[in-house]
């Protein structure tokens, strides 16, 4: 009995970093070209949002002001 054909039905080769990456590559290669382009556009949009967020946080001081009861009076 190999490690991939156990009674519990778990493919333990996918639990390693290498096995997981191979599975991700196989799944991506199986996608149609149009879907790959949609995913790339989505990732670019998310990267732009993260970039804008980091630019926004980069302005001003590195610490956020602490609000206390004395500051609110």
Secondary structure as a PSIPRED ss2 file (coil, helix, strand):
# PSIPRED VFORMAT (PSIPRED V4.0)

   1 X C   1.000  0.000  0.000
   2 X C   1.000  0.000  0.000
   3 X C   1.000  0.000  0.000
   4 X C   1.000  0.000  0.000
   5 X C   1.000  0.000  0.000
   6 X C   1.000  0.000  0.000
   7 X C   1.000  0.000  0.000
   8 X C   1.000  0.000  0.000
   9 X C   1.000  0.000  0.000
  10 X C   1.000  0.000  0.000
  11 X C   1.000  0.000  0.000
  12 X H   0.000  1.000  0.000
  13 X H   0.000  1.000  0.000
  14 X H   0.000  1.000  0.000
  15 X H   0.000  1.000  0.000
  16 X C   1.000  0.000  0.000
  17 X H   0.000  1.000  0.000
  18 X H   0.000  1.000  0.000
  19 X H   0.000  1.000  0.000
  20 X H   0.000  1.000  0.000
  21 X H   0.000  1.000  0.000
  22 X H   0.000  1.000  0.000
  23 X H   0.000  1.000  0.000
  24 X H   0.000  1.000  0.000
  25 X H   0.000  1.000  0.000
  26 X H   0.000  1.000  0.000
  27 X H   0.000  1.000  0.000
  28 X H   0.000  1.000  0.000
  29 X H   0.000  1.000  0.000
  30 X H   0.000  1.000  0.000
  31 X C   1.000  0.000  0.000
  32 X C   1.000  0.000  0.000
  33 X H   0.000  1.000  0.000
  34 X H   0.000  1.000  0.000
  35 X H   0.000  1.000  0.000
  36 X H   0.000  1.000  0.000
  37 X H   0.000  1.000  0.000
  38 X H   0.000  1.000  0.000
  39 X H   0.000  1.000  0.000
  40 X H   0.000  1.000  0.000
  41 X H   0.000  1.000  0.000
  42 X H   0.000  1.000  0.000
  43 X H   0.000  1.000  0.000
  44 X H   0.000  1.000  0.000
  45 X H   0.000  1.000  0.000
  46 X H   0.000  1.000  0.000
  47 X H   0.000  1.000  0.000
  48 X H   0.000  1.000  0.000
  49 X H   0.000  1.000  0.000
  50 X H   0.000  1.000  0.000
  51 X H   0.000  1.000  0.000
  52 X H   0.000  1.000  0.000
  53 X H   0.000  1.000  0.000
  54 X H   0.000  1.000  0.000
  55 X H   0.000  1.000  0.000
  56 X H   0.000  1.000  0.000
  57 X H   0.000  1.000  0.000
  58 X H   0.000  1.000  0.000
  59 X C   1.000  0.000  0.000
  60 X C   1.000  0.000  0.000
  61 X C   1.000  0.000  0.000
  62 X C   1.000  0.000  0.000
  63 X C   1.000  0.000  0.000
  64 X C   1.000  0.000  0.000
  65 X C   1.000  0.000  0.000
  66 X C   1.000  0.000  0.000
  67 X C   1.000  0.000  0.000
  68 X C   1.000  0.000  0.000
  69 X H   0.000  1.000  0.000
  70 X H   0.000  1.000  0.000
  71 X H   0.000  1.000  0.000
  72 X H   0.000  1.000  0.000
  73 X C   1.000  0.000  0.000
